[in-house]
Amino acid sequence: MATNQQSLLTRRHIRTKVMQLLFANSEGEQANLITVKSFLKESMLGVYDFYLLQLALFIGIHKKASRQLQFYEQKHIAQDQERQICENLVKNRVLNHIVSNEFIAAEIERRHIDLWKNHPEYIDLAFKAIWVDEKFSSKAVSPAPDFETDRLQMTALFKEVIAPNEKLHDFLTDHRLTWDVDLPVVNSLLLKRLAKIKEPIAPNYFMVDVFNDPEDEQYAIDLLTKTILNANAYQDEIGQKTENWDQERIARLDMILLQMAVCEFKEFPQLPVLVTIDEYIELAKEFSTPKSSVFINGILDKIIKEYMASNTLNKIGRGLL
């Protein structure tokens, strides 16, 4: 993968993926550690596949517009709005860069991104959505567009037609369950790339890295592995801070978030305490019950105070407390 100083996975998204996997693994018969780690790696690479899939959708739309334009020409259909939109899509400089780019084509082939080939009806669905979206179609009929017009048209195509399309969303998330939380991450990054594109377009402009830092993949594997291996010990430690709580009534997801946080306190000396606490509070707000963030904040605060009192907090460097 070529890099353009852009990455798909933040530490928060990595934590989300580890959390989801730990939760799924706690519900039924637990998978062995090798299988769970393999699934995590696949899930993280799946974000990159999703990104490539969105680029492949653009390619499919361009091919569909080309075929439709040929149809208009063969039938000698007079110039109308739909034909003008097809012409502008076919000529769009940004779209043509995506269609003809060797980096993108090579990555799509390498990662076997063929979902749209197997389900062309969703290319048709996206293409038909173009005509009924008044915001986009009003931008897509400008005659003789310059590059700035092309950029605005492509940004509008993605922001107003593709990204919010519920049928596309449902199809994608049904195809791979982990894509439900990946979708806003991928769409946000791709929208930024479209919005900032300039001439001349660098050959690797749309290429991104999965991880922001080479150490992030190992962080993900270590967080998953160490939380699983020490889950019972962490749960006992958490239980001592929740004596007034019925252990059976503590939400399973809250317990997993607490275990992950304790794991970061103990096993990741380079991570600041406040960053860990803030991250798991935010995950609780997004994924757990309305009161979970307050509960988790209170328990982690007790744990940290005990570590500091006993001088057992495993942190190195300034600014980590």
C-alpha positions in Angstrom: 0.0 0.0 0.0 1.3 3.4 -0.9 1.1 6.1 1.7 -0.2 9.6 1.4 0.0 10.6 5.1 -3.5 9.3 5.6 -4.6 6.4 7.6 -7.9 4.6 8.2 -7.5 3.2 11.8 -7.2 5.5 14.8 -6.5 4.1 18.2 -10.1 4.6 19.1 -11.3 2.6 16.2 -8.8 -0.1 17.1 -10.2 -0.2 20.6 -13.7 -0.4 19.2 -12.7 -3.5 17.1 -11.1 -5.2 20.1 -14.1 -4.4 22.2 -16.5 -5.9 19.7 -14.4 -9.0 19.3 -14.1 -9.5 23.0 -17.9 -9.1 23.4 -18.7 -11.5 20.6 -16.2 -14.0 22.1 -17.9 -13.8 25.5 -21.4 -14.6 24.3 -21.0 -18.2 23.3 -18.4 -20.9 23.0 -15.1 -19.1 23.2 -12.8 -19.4 20.2 -9.1 -20.1 20.7 -6.6 -17.3 20.9 -5.1 -17.9 17.5 -8.5 -17.7 15.8 -9.5 -14.6 17.7 -6.2 -12.8 16.7 -6.7 -13.9 13.1 -10.2 -12.5 13.1 -8.9 -9.1 14.5 -6.3 -8.8 11.8 -8.9 -9.6 9.2 -11.3 -7.1 10.7 -8.7 -4.3 10.6 -7.7 -5.1 7.0 -11.4 -5.1 6.2 -11.5 -1.4 6.8 -9.1 -1.0 3.9 -11.2 -3.4 1.8 -14.2 -1.2 2.5 -12.3 1.9 1.4 -11.3 0.2 -1.9 -14.9 -0.9 -2.4 -16.0 2.7 -2.3 -13.5 3.6 -4.9 -14.6 0.6 -7.0 -18.2 1.9 -6.7 -17.0 5.1 -8.4 -15.5 3.0 -11.2 -18.7 1.1 -11.6 -20.7 4.3 -11.8 -18.3 5.7 -14.5 -18.7 2.5 -16.6 -22.5 2.7 -16.2 -22.5 6.3 -17.3 -20.3 5.4 -20.3 -22.7 2.7 -21.4 -25.7 5.0 -20.9 -24.0 7.7 -23.0 -23.4 5.3 -25.8 -27.0 4.3 -25.7 -28.1 8.0 -26.0 -25.7 8.4 -29.0 -26.9 5.3 -30.8 -30.5 6.2 -30.4 -29.8 9.8 -31.3 -31.6 11.0 -28.2 -31.6 14.8 -27.9 -29.6 16.5 -25.2 -31.4 16.4 -21.9 -30.5 16.5 -18.2 -29.8 12.8 -17.9 -27.5 12.8 -20.9 -25.7 15.9 -19.7 -25.1 14.2 -16.3 -23.7 11.1 -18.0 -21.4 13.2 -20.2 -20.1 15.1 -17.2 -19.5 11.9 -15.2 -17.6 10.4 -18.1 -15.5 13.5 -18.6 -15.0 14.3 -14.9 -11.3 14.6 -14.2 -11.4 13.4 -10.7 -13.5 10.4 -11.6 -11.3 9.6 -14.6 -8.3 9.7 -12.3 -9.9 7.0 -10.1 -10.9 4.9 -13.0 -7.5 4.9 -14.8 -5.3 4.9 -11.7 -2.8 2.0 -11.7 -2.4 2.1 -7.9 -6.1 1.8 -7.3 -6.5 -0.9 -9.9 -3.6 -3.0 -8.5 -5.0 -2.8 -4.9 -8.5 -3.7 -6.0 -7.1 -6.7 -7.8 -4.7 -7.6 -4.9 -7.4 -7.5 -2.3 -10.0 -9.3 -4.6 -12.5 -6.4 -4.4 -15.2 -7.9 -6.6 -18.4 -7.3 -4.7 -19.9 -4.9 -7.2 -19.0 -7.3 -10.1 -21.0 -10.0 -8.3 -23.9 -7.6 -7.4 -24.2 -5.1 -10.3 -27.7 -4.3 -9.3 -26.2 -2.1 -6.6 -24.3 -0.1 -9.2 -27.6 0.4 -11.0 -29.2 1.4 -7.7 -26.5 4.0 -7.1 -26.7 5.2 -10.7 -30.5 5.7 -10.5 -30.2 7.6 -7.2 -28.2 10.2 -9.1 -31.2 11.3 -11.1 -33.6 11.7 -8.2 -31.2 13.6 -6.0 -32.0 17.3 -6.8 -29.0 18.6 -4.9 -26.5 16.5 -6.9 -28.2 16.7 -10.3 -28.2 20.5 -10.1 -24.4 20.4 -9.7 -23.9 17.7 -12.3 -25.3 19.5 -15.4 -22.9 22.5 -15.5 -21.5 22.7 -19.1 -17.8 22.6 -19.9 -16.7 22.2 -16.3 -13.3 23.2 -15.0 -11.4 21.1 -12.5 -13.0 22.9 -9.5 -16.4 22.1 -10.9 -15.4 18.5 -11.3 -14.1 18.4 -7.7 -17.4 19.8 -6.4 -19.4 17.4 -8.5 -17.5 14.4 -7.2 -17.7 15.6 -3.6 -21.5 16.1 -4.0 -21.9 12.7 -5.6 -20.3 11.0 -2.6 -21.7 13.2 0.1 -25.3 13.5 -1.2 -25.9 10.3 -3.1 -23.6 7.5 -2.1 -22.8 8.0 1.6 -26.4 8.5 2.8 -28.0 5.8 0.7 -29.7 3.4 3.1 -30.0 0.5 0.7 -26.3 0.6 -0.1 -25.6 0.9 3.7 -27.7 -2.1 4.5 -26.2 -4.2 1.7 -22.7 -3.4 2.8 -23.2 -4.0 6.5 -25.1 -7.2 5.9 -22.2 -8.4 3.7 -19.7 -7.9 6.6 -20.9 -7.1 10.1 -17.8 -5.3 11.1 -18.4 -2.7 8.4 -21.2 -1.1 10.4 -18.7 0.8 12.5 -16.2 1.1 9.7 -18.6 2.9 7.4 -18.4 6.4 9.0 -14.6 6.1 9.3 -14.1 5.2 5.7 -16.7 7.7 4.3 -15.2 10.6 6.4 -11.7 9.9 5.1 -12.8 9.5 1.5 -14.9 12.7 1.6 -11.9 14.6 2.9 -9.7 13.3 0.0 -12.4 14.3 -2.5 -12.8 17.8 -0.9 -9.1 18.6 -0.9 -8.0 17.2 -4.3 -6.1 19.6 -6.6 -4.4 19.5 -9.9 -2.1 17.9 -10.8 -3.4 14.9 -9.0 -0.6 12.8 -7.5 -0.6 9.2 -8.7 -1.0 7.8 -5.2 -3.4 10.5 -4.0 -6.2 8.1 -3.0 -3.8 5.5 -1.5 -4.0 5.3 2.3 -2.4 3.3 5.1 -4.4 1.1 7.4 -2.5 2.2 10.5 -1.4 5.7 11.5 1.7 4.2 13.1 3.5 0.9 12.5 3.2 0.1 16.2 -0.7 0.3 16.1 -1.2 -3.2 14.7 0.9 -4.7 17.5 -0.9 -2.5 20.0 -4.2 -4.0 18.8 -3.0 -7.6 19.0 -1.4 -7.0 22.4 -4.6 -5.3 23.8 -6.7 -8.2 22.6 -4.4 -10.9 23.7 -3.5 -9.5 27.2 -7.1 -8.7 28.0 -8.2 -12.3 27.2 -5.3 -13.9 29.1 -5.8 -11.7 32.2 -9.6 -11.4 32.0 -10.2 -13.3 35.3 -7.6 -11.4 37.2 -8.9 -8.1 35.9 -12.4 -9.1 36.7 -11.4 -9.9 40.3 -9.7 -6.6 40.6 -12.7 -4.7 39.2 -15.0 -6.7 41.5 -13.2 -5.4 44.6 -14.2 -1.8 43.5 -17.8 -2.8 42.8 -18.7 -4.5 46.1 -22.0 -2.6 46.2 -22.9 -3.8 42.7 -24.5 -7.1 41.8 -21.8 -8.6 39.5 -24.5 -10.3 37.5 -26.2 -7.0 36.7 -23.1 -5.2 35.5 -23.5 -5.0 31.7 -21.2 -7.4 30.0 -19.9 -4.7 27.7 -19.1 -2.4 30.7 -17.0 -5.2 32.2 -15.2 -5.7 28.9 -14.4 -2.0 28.7 -13.2 -2.0 32.3 -11.0 -5.0 31.6 -9.5 -3.3 28.5 -8.8 -0.2 30.5 -7.1 -2.1 33.3 -5.1 -3.9 30.7 -3.9 -0.5 29.4 -3.0 0.7 32.9 -0.9 -2.5 33.6 0.5 -3.5 30.2 1.0 -0.3 28.2 3.4 1.9 30.1 3.6 4.4 27.3 -0.1 5.2 27.2 -1.2 8.2 29.4 -3.8 7.3 32.1 -6.1 10.2 31.2 -6.1 9.1 27.5 -7.1 5.6 28.5 -9.9 6.8 30.8 -11.3 9.3 28.3 -11.2 6.7 25.5 -13.2 4.1 27.4 -15.7 6.7 28.7 -16.4 7.7 25.1 -16.7 4.1 24.0 -19.2 3.5 26.8 -21.2 6.6 25.7 -21.3 5.3 22.1 -21.9 1.6 22.6 -23.3 0.9 26.1 -26.1 2.1 28.4 -26.9 5.7 29.3 -25.3 5.4 32.7 -22.3 3.3 31.7 -19.9 6.2 31.2 -20.4 7.5 34.7 -20.1 4.0 36.1 -16.9 3.3 34.2 -15.4 6.7 35.1 -16.0 6.0 38.8 -14.5 2.5 38.8 -11.4 3.6 36.8 -10.9 6.5 39.1 -10.9 4.2 42.2 -8.4 1.8 40.5 -6.0 4.6 39.5 -6.0 6.1 43.0 -5.2 2.7 44.5 -2.3 2.2 42.0 -0.9 5.6 42.8 -1.3 5.1 46.6 0.6 1.8 46.4 3.1 3.1 43.8 2.2 0.3 41.4 1.1 2.3 38.4 3.1 1.0 35.4 3.7 4.2 33.5 7.0 5.7 32.2 7.7 9.2 30.9 6.3 12.6 31.7 2.7 13.5 31.3 1.4 9.9 31.6 -0.6 10.3 34.8 
